[in-house]
Amino acid sequence: MSAEKTSLPAPETFDYKHVGGRFMGLCVVAVVSLVISLLLAFHEPKQFAYSWFFAGCFFFTLLVGSLFWVVIHHAVDSCWSVGIRRQLENVSCLLPLLAVLLLPLCFVAPLLWTWMADSAATNKELAEKAAYLNINFFWVRTVFYFALFGTVAWLLRHNSLAQDVDGAAIHTIRNRRVAFFTIPVGALTLTFWAFDWPMGLNFHWNSTIWGIYIFAGSVIGGLSLIILLANALRSAGYLKQVFTSEHNYALGKFLLAFTLFWSWIAFVQYLLIWYANIPEEAAYYTLRTQGSWKILGIILVVGHFLVPFSLLLLRAPKASAGFLGLIAGWMLAMHALDIYIMVLPAMHPEGFHPAVMDVIAIIAIGATLAAVFLKRLGDSPLWPARDPRLAEAVNYID
């Protein structure tokens, strides 16, 4: 429910004095870690390929997950999320930069997607899939994935910023049209990305529910990220007029709901594959339920479902910025573990084999994206100050 309010909060912009030298420190970390990654790429190209791929998939799902929340905001004409929408727009607009950061994968692609190094002339299964699994078509699809999501993110933010200038309601209508287009097209695009990228590491394996599983993890990742960003800005003195404990409570409810959704999809996928017991389908779980990978799998089940489910059941904790921030940080870590278990067993089927490059890749890509996000943070108001739903957002009561 919401209440009427005649006065609206004045636009608020980010003051870089609150950053101090941390921005330069972030830039230094980004540059140093990128250089180290480049050096390690020449020394251990296969480890670089898998580590960079792991980090790339992790951040791709976070950015697409953030874009999902912007799209849903416009599609359902939501009011409560107006105050945090701008930061979701800022995050999702990092997709083109991420595409640039992932360009090194072009040079190590055959080390990841082994079908690229195989020949359809000698591999009967690959020959049957050659119409889809061929190198040129693969890269065309990859360009399309990033181009579509990047364009949608840019359009939604562009119209939002234009409304800040003239306050015209037509920008809201245009964003709703973009959202209606993106829901079906974006769902198919993310599904095919999931088939091509993480599932493509083992082209013998398939799961028809895989796209939904990736979607569920992406949504949780994007939601956890905006919880941390919004509360960090509020603790620095921003967003206090548009982001309250009521909004935290709403975010906490969504986090609980999608945690249950992810758990259900994960269980259904495992159950159907286990029950059918078809060798080419069971191969994925056979590898990940043996040795040290099994331990990580148990940690994922407990950490991605039991822990957040237990902690998010009560109302009071969900409204607490500190508590919800801890849960959001934990869920980001569990999402990273989920992606790690998807990717690295393909390189280390004998068991969990941690590598320094795994951490450096996360730092390199994450620090670069964070530095650009921080640089752009002050380029526009922290919330859409002339959105027609702002009054309802300010007075939102769950």
Stockholm file with secondary structure:
# STOCKHOLM 1.0

chainA/1-398         MSAEKTSLPAPETFDYKHVGGRFMGLCVVAVVSLVISLLLAFHEPKQFAYSWFFAGCFFFTLLVGSLFWVVIHHAVDSCWSVGIRRQLENVSCLLPLLAVLLLPLCFVAPLLWTWMADSAATNKELAEKAAYLNINFFWVRTVFYFALFGTVAWLLRHNSLAQDVDGAAIHTIRNRRVAFFTIPVGALTLTFWAFDWPMGLNFHWNSTIWGIYIFAGSVIGGLSLIILLANALRSAGYLKQVFTSEHNYALGKFLLAFTLFWSWIAFVQYLLIWYANIPEEAAYYTLRTQGSWKILGIILVVGHFLVPFSLLLLRAPKASAGFLGLIAGWMLAMHALDIYIMVLPAMHPEGFHPAVMDVIAIIAIGATLAAVFLKRLGDSPLWPARDPRLAEAVNYID
#=GR chainA/1-398 SS CCCCCSCCCCCCCCCGGGTTTHHHHHHHHHHHHHHHHHHHHHHCHHHHHHHHHHHHHHHHHHHHHHHHHHHHHHHTTCSTTHHHHHHHHHHHTTHHHHHHHTTTHHHHHHHHSGGGGSCTTTCHHHHHTTTTSCHHHHHHHHHHHHHHHHHHHHHHHHHHHHHHHHCCTHHHHHHHHHHHHHHHHHHHHHHHHHHHTTGGGSTTCCCTTHHHHHHHHHHHHHHHHHHHHHHHHHHTTCSTTTCCHHHHHHHHHHHHHHHHHHHHHHHHHHHHHHHHCCHHHHHHHHHHTSHHHHHHHHHHHIIIIIHHHHHTSSHHHHHCHHHHHHHHHHHHHHHHHHHHHHHGGGTCTTSCCCCHHHHHHHHHHHHHHHHHHHHHHTTSCSSCTTCTTHHHHHTCCC
#=GC SS_cons         CCCCCSCCCCCCCCCGGGTTTHHHHHHHHHHHHHHHHHHHHHHCHHHHHHHHHHHHHHHHHHHHHHHHHHHHHHHTTCSTTHHHHHHHHHHHTTHHHHHHHTTTHHHHHHHHSGGGGSCTTTCHHHHHTTTTSCHHHHHHHHHHHHHHHHHHHHHHHHHHHHHHHHCCTHHHHHHHHHHHHHHHHHHHHHHHHHHHTTGGGSTTCCCTTHHHHHHHHHHHHHHHHHHHHHHHHHHTTCSTTTCCHHHHHHHHHHHHHHHHHHHHHHHHHHHHHHHHCCHHHHHHHHHHTSHHHHHHHHHHHIIIIIHHHHHTSSHHHHHCHHHHHHHHHHHHHHHHHHHHHHHGGGTCTTSCCCCHHHHHHHHHHHHHHHHHHHHHHTTSCSSCTTCTTHHHHHTCCC
//
